[in-house]
Amino acid sequence: MRVYIISAYGLSSRDIGSESDPYLVVSLGDKVYSDRDNYQNDEPNPDFYKTFEFDATFPGCPMLSVKVMDYDDLFGDDLVGETKVDLEDRFFSPEWQTLKYKPIEYRQIYHSSSTCD
């Protein structure tokens, strides 16, 4: 399975006095990709253009997790937000299976401190 992450926009700041320095952490089960070395300095609207590949078995595939993190050299990195994708639900969906071209998907990311669920 391939995951393409193109961009993000309107990211909240986790830094004092500047914008976040975002990077991605993408995981499926025990496999985790961290793109920390490629953080983007003071960027609320980063263009990532990244591809991540995973092995997935259906049924029984775990949730795909996409986290946007804020790089911080001194005090430790902070979570900007996260989204989870139920790949199994999608794989077995008749509507999804009939789509010849899968659409680009826009997803909200959430943080536990937010008031949104």
N, C-alpha and C positions, 0 to 999 in steps of 0.2 A: 504494500500500500504506500502511496506517495501523498505527502501533505505539502501543499504550496502555500506559503504565507507571503502575501504581497506587501501590505502596508498596514499602518494603523493611523488613526487621527484623533486629535483631541485628548491625548493621554493626560491624566492628572499628574501634577508634579509631586514627587516624593522628596525633593530637595528643598532646602531653605534658601530662598533668594535666586533660584534658577529653575529651569525646566529639568525633568527627569532625563537620565541617560539610558535609554531603553535598549534591551536585548531580549532574545527569546530563549525559553526553555520549553522544549516540546518532548512529551513522553507518552509511551504506550506500554503498559505493563512495566517490566524491568528495564526497558531500553529508554535512555534519557539522552537527549541532545541538548547541550548548553552552548549558546552562541555568545557567551560572555566576552570573549576576546574581540568581538565585533560590535561592542556597544556604540551607540550614536550619541555624541555629546550634546546636551541641552536641546533635545529634539522632541517636541510634542506630537509631531506628525511624521514618524519615521517610515521610510521605504525600506523594507527588508529584502524582498526578492529572494527568498530562501526555499529550498526543497529539502524535505526530510523523508527518509524511507524506513518502513517498518515491515516486519513479518506479522501477519494477522491470520488467525484461524477462526472460522465461524462454524458453529456457534461457540460462544465462550470468550469472545474478544473483549478485553477490558476497554474502559473509556479512554479516548484520546484527550490528553490535557495539553493546552497551550497557555503558557504563562508569559506575560510581559514583565520583565524585571527592571529595576533601576540600579545601574552600576554605581557603587560607592566604594572608593578605594580606602577610605578611613574607617567608616562606621558599619560596614556590612551592607550588602545589597537588600533592597526592599521590593516587595511585590507591588507592582502597579495594578495588575488585574489578571484574571484567569477565566478561561472558558473551557468547557468539557463537551466532547462530541461523542454521542452514542453510535459508534460505527456499526454495531450489530443491528440496531434498530433500522439504520439506514440501509444496510446490506439486504435485509429481508423485506424492505418496503417495496411493494409492487410499483408504486408511483416512481420511486427512485430508479428501480431497475429498468423501467421503460424509457427513461430519458437517454436519448442518444448522446447528447452533449450535456455534461453536468454543469450546472450554473456556478458562477462565482458566488460565494456565500459571504455575507457580512454578519459578523457576530459581535455581540456586546462582551466586554470583559468585566468581571466583577471582582470586588475586593470585600473581604469580610467586614471592613469598617464602613462600607457603603450602606445606604438605607434601602437600596433596591435589592430584590431577590430574583 
